[in-house]
Amino acid sequence: MTLPPVAWYTLEAFIVLNAIILLVTYVTLLERKFAARMQSRIGPYYVGRPHGWLQPIADALKLMIKEDIVPAAADRGVYNLAPIVFLVPCMLIFATIPFAPELGVADLNIGVLFFLAVSSLEIVGLFMGGWGSNNKYALLSAMRAVNQIISYDLPFVFAALVPVLLAGSLQMSAIVTAQEGLWFVFYPLIGQLAFLAYLVATLAAENRVPFDILEAESELVAGFRVEYSGMKFALIQLAEYAHMLGTSFLGALLFLGGWLGPGPAWLGPLWFLGKAVLIFLLVTWVRWSFVRIRVDQILAISWKLLLPATIVLLLATGLVVATRGAGGP
């Protein structure tokens, strides 16, 4: 019996969604273990000994049974809806990511554009959480987030468009195919600069140290999520890590050849996952190695350095493509 197209797409989306949730759950364990090794600590160990393999499951169960507290002065509608509005775009970005040839929910011909457009919508839920909490710390964090994320969205987009120009396509599978001879990260000068700009913009867009002013625990306690508890807090955390993982997958597709690698074709998804995890660990390494910088420095890096640099880089890429031809099919 053949499933109708709607049922088949629904099944694909269901499988991808649950796989991403499971992957995000264990990415949190990976970060904690990685940070512990950097700081000569043990990290999660006792729940699922010998290495704490069940710690993410225990954390999820703990959050499920915690009391859901809503501040008396909060805007209940906005407050309760914010985690969902924050989570949905962070999950939708995986809809257009191909994990291997013909393996994905939808390999759109405007896949990169869809990813960039939808991923920026997380700021709506973030601001709703800060505003609806009716808490000065949460509101200040939300205002900082709007300032910072919008500032770094432009360099992020320009850096991501460099591989698009080199491949001559917005379709993610076509961009991977264009890298069969040479991964774009190894493209002379342009590739390395674009990848570096992508990583810096990712750090800022994901609010990671040294760009974590909206979650500065020494100033704002827990930032825009300070009034959230239980499963609402868990949904916000899930969304943040899902967005971080999504940008890691996108970076692996745009710069590291996606599923391309030595060995048989069935290893493609494993190569892709490994490259995405490598980008995630690069970002995590920076997070646990540097200190927070001031908000004026953060904005200066974006508007005075990163934005002009990525514009020049994009123009240079266009010149190269115009003189040599695009690398895509």
C-alpha positions in Angstrom: 0.0 0.0 0.0 1.4 3.4 -1.1 1.0 6.3 1.2 -0.6 9.5 -0.2 1.8 12.4 -0.6 0.4 14.3 2.3 0.7 11.3 4.7 4.3 10.7 3.4 5.4 14.3 4.0 3.7 14.2 7.4 5.6 11.1 8.3 8.9 12.6 7.1 8.3 15.7 9.1 7.4 13.7 12.2 10.6 11.6 12.0 12.8 14.6 11.4 11.2 16.5 14.2 11.7 13.8 16.8 15.3 13.1 15.5 16.2 16.7 16.0 14.6 16.8 19.5 16.7 13.8 20.5 19.8 15.2 18.9 19.4 18.6 20.6 18.8 16.8 23.9 22.2 15.1 23.7 23.9 18.1 22.2 23.4 19.7 25.7 25.2 16.8 27.2 28.0 17.1 24.7 28.5 20.8 25.5 28.5 20.1 29.3 31.1 17.3 28.9 33.2 19.4 26.5 33.2 22.4 28.8 34.1 20.2 31.7 37.1 18.8 29.9 38.2 22.3 29.0 38.0 23.3 32.7 39.5 20.0 34.1 36.1 19.0 35.6 34.2 15.7 35.4 30.9 17.1 34.2 27.6 15.0 34.3 28.7 11.6 35.4 26.4 9.7 37.9 23.0 9.6 36.0 23.7 6.8 33.6 27.2 5.9 34.7 30.0 5.8 33.8 29.6 8.9 31.6 26.2 10.3 32.5 24.4 9.1 29.3 21.0 9.5 30.9 21.5 13.0 32.3 19.5 14.7 29.4 16.6 12.3 30.0 16.7 13.1 33.7 16.7 16.8 33.0 13.7 16.5 30.7 11.7 14.5 33.2 12.6 17.0 36.0 11.4 19.9 33.9 8.2 18.1 33.0 7.2 17.7 36.7 8.3 21.2 37.9 5.5 23.6 38.8 4.5 26.1 36.1 4.5 29.5 37.8 3.1 32.6 36.0 3.9 36.0 37.6 0.8 37.8 38.8 1.6 40.9 36.9 2.5 39.2 33.7 0.6 39.6 30.4 -0.6 36.0 30.5 -1.5 35.6 26.8 1.9 37.0 25.6 3.8 35.2 28.4 2.3 31.8 27.7 2.5 32.0 23.9 6.1 33.3 23.8 7.9 29.9 24.2 5.9 28.4 21.3 6.5 31.4 19.0 10.2 31.1 19.9 10.3 27.4 19.3 8.4 27.1 16.0 10.9 29.0 13.7 13.8 27.2 15.3 12.2 23.9 14.3 11.0 25.0 10.9 14.6 25.7 9.7 15.2 21.9 9.6 12.4 21.5 7.0 14.6 22.5 4.1 17.9 20.9 5.2 18.8 17.8 3.1 20.8 15.4 5.3 21.8 13.4 2.2 20.7 13.2 -1.5 16.9 12.7 -1.4 16.9 12.6 2.4 15.0 15.5 3.9 11.6 17.0 4.3 11.8 19.5 1.4 14.8 20.4 -0.6 13.5 23.8 -1.9 15.1 25.7 -4.7 15.2 28.7 -2.4 16.3 26.6 0.6 19.0 29.0 1.9 16.6 32.0 1.6 13.9 30.1 3.5 16.4 29.2 6.2 17.6 32.7 6.6 14.1 34.2 6.6 12.6 31.8 9.1 15.5 31.6 11.5 15.3 35.4 12.0 11.7 35.1 13.3 13.0 33.7 16.7 13.4 37.3 17.7 9.6 37.7 17.9 9.2 35.0 20.5 12.2 36.3 22.4 10.8 39.8 22.7 7.4 38.4 23.6 8.9 36.5 26.5 10.7 39.6 27.8 7.7 41.9 27.4 5.1 39.5 28.7 7.0 38.7 31.8 6.5 42.2 33.1 10.0 42.1 34.6 12.6 44.8 34.2 15.5 42.4 33.8 13.6 40.3 31.2 12.6 43.4 29.3 16.1 44.8 29.3 17.4 41.5 28.1 14.8 41.5 25.3 15.8 45.0 24.2 19.4 44.0 24.1 18.5 40.9 22.1 16.6 43.0 19.5 19.6 45.3 19.2 22.2 42.6 18.9 20.4 40.0 16.7 19.3 42.5 14.2 22.8 44.0 14.1 24.4 40.6 13.3 21.6 39.2 11.0 23.0 41.3 8.1 26.6 40.0 8.3 25.2 36.5 8.8 23.1 36.7 5.6 26.0 38.2 3.6 28.4 35.6 4.8 25.9 32.8 3.9 25.4 34.3 0.4 29.0 33.8 -0.5 28.7 30.1 -1.1 25.4 30.7 -2.8 27.2 32.9 -5.4 30.0 30.4 -5.8 27.5 27.6 -6.4 25.1 29.7 -8.5 22.1 28.3 -6.6 20.0 28.8 -3.5 19.2 25.1 -3.3 21.1 23.4 -0.6 21.7 20.1 -2.4 23.0 22.1 -5.4 25.5 24.0 -3.2 26.8 20.6 -1.8 27.1 19.3 -5.4 29.1 22.3 -6.4 31.7 21.4 -3.7 32.5 18.0 -5.0 35.9 19.2 -6.3 36.6 21.7 -3.6 34.8 22.6 -0.3 34.0 26.3 -0.3 35.9 26.7 3.0 39.1 26.0 1.0 38.2 28.4 -1.8 41.2 30.7 -2.0 40.9 33.5 0.6 37.2 34.1 -0.1 36.2 30.8 1.5 38.2 31.2 4.7 37.1 34.8 5.2 33.4 34.0 4.6 33.6 31.0 7.0 35.2 33.1 9.7 32.6 35.8 9.3 29.9 33.1 9.4 31.3 31.8 12.7 31.5 35.2 14.3 27.9 36.1 13.2 26.7 32.8 14.5 28.2 33.4 17.9 26.4 36.7 18.1 23.1 35.5 16.7 23.1 32.6 19.1 23.9 34.9 22.1 27.1 33.0 22.9 30.1 34.4 24.8 31.6 36.8 24.1 28.2 38.2 22.8 25.9 37.1 25.6 24.9 40.4 27.0 21.2 39.5 26.8 21.8 36.6 29.2 24.5 38.2 31.4 23.8 36.3 34.6 25.8 38.8 36.6 23.5 41.6 35.5 20.2 40.1 34.3 20.0 36.8 36.2 18.6 34.6 33.4 17.8 37.3 30.9 14.5 37.3 29.0 13.6 33.8 30.4 14.1 34.8 34.0 10.4 34.4 34.9 9.9 31.0 33.1 9.9 27.7 34.8 9.1 24.0 34.1 8.3 23.1 30.5 8.1 26.6 29.3 11.7 27.1 30.3 12.5 23.7 28.7 10.9 24.8 25.4 13.0 28.0 25.3 16.2 26.0 26.0 15.2 23.5 23.3 14.6 26.3 20.8 18.0 27.9 21.5 19.9 24.7 21.1 17.9 23.7 18.0 18.7 27.1 16.4 22.3 26.6 17.2 22.3 23.1 15.7 20.5 24.4 12.7 23.1 27.1 12.0 25.8 24.4 12.4 24.1 22.2 9.8 23.8 25.2 7.5 27.5 26.0 7.9 28.4 22.4 7.2 26.3 22.5 4.0 27.6 25.9 2.8 31.3 25.6 3.6 32.2 22.0 4.5 30.7 20.0 1.6 27.6 18.7 3.6 27.5 14.9 3.2 30.5 14.7 0.9 33.4 12.6 2.3 35.4 9.4 1.6 33.7 6.0 1.8 30.4 4.7 0.6 27.3 6.9 0.0 25.6 5.6 3.2 28.2 7.3 5.3 27.0 10.7 3.9 24.6 11.5 6.7 27.3 10.6 9.3 29.8 12.9 7.6 27.2 15.7 7.6 26.5 15.2 11.3 30.2 15.1 12.1 30.8 18.4 10.3 27.9 20.0 12.0 29.1 18.8 15.4 32.5 20.2 14.6 31.1 23.7 14.0 29.0 23.4 17.2 32.2 22.5 19.1 34.1 25.4 17.6 31.4 27.8 18.8 31.4 26.0 22.2 35.2 26.3 22.4 34.9 30.1 21.9 32.1 30.3 24.5 34.1 28.7 27.2 37.4 30.4 26.4 36.6 34.1 26.4 34.9 36.7 28.5 31.9 38.9 27.8 32.5 42.2 26.0 30.6 45.5 26.4 27.5 46.2 24.4 29.1 49.2 22.6 32.0 46.9 21.5 29.6 44.3 20.3 27.7 46.8 18.1 31.0 48.3 16.9 32.2 44.9 15.7 29.0 44.4 13.7 28.4 47.9 12.2 32.0 49.1 11.8 33.9 45.8 11.0 31.8 42.8 10.2 29.1 44.4 8.1 31.4 46.3 5.8 33.8 43.3 5.5 31.0 40.9 4.5 29.7 43.4 1.9 33.1 43.8 0.4 33.5 40.0 0.5 30.2 39.5 -1.2 31.1 42.0 -3.9 34.5 40.3 -4.4 32.8 36.9 -4.7 30.4 38.3 -7.4 33.4 39.7 -9.3 35.1 36.3 -9.1 32.0 34.5 -10.3 31.5 37.0 -13.1 35.1 36.5 -14.4 35.5 32.8 -13.8 31.9 31.5 -13.8 29.8 29.9 -11.0 30.9 26.6 -9.6 27.5 25.1 -9.6 25.8 22.9 -12.2 
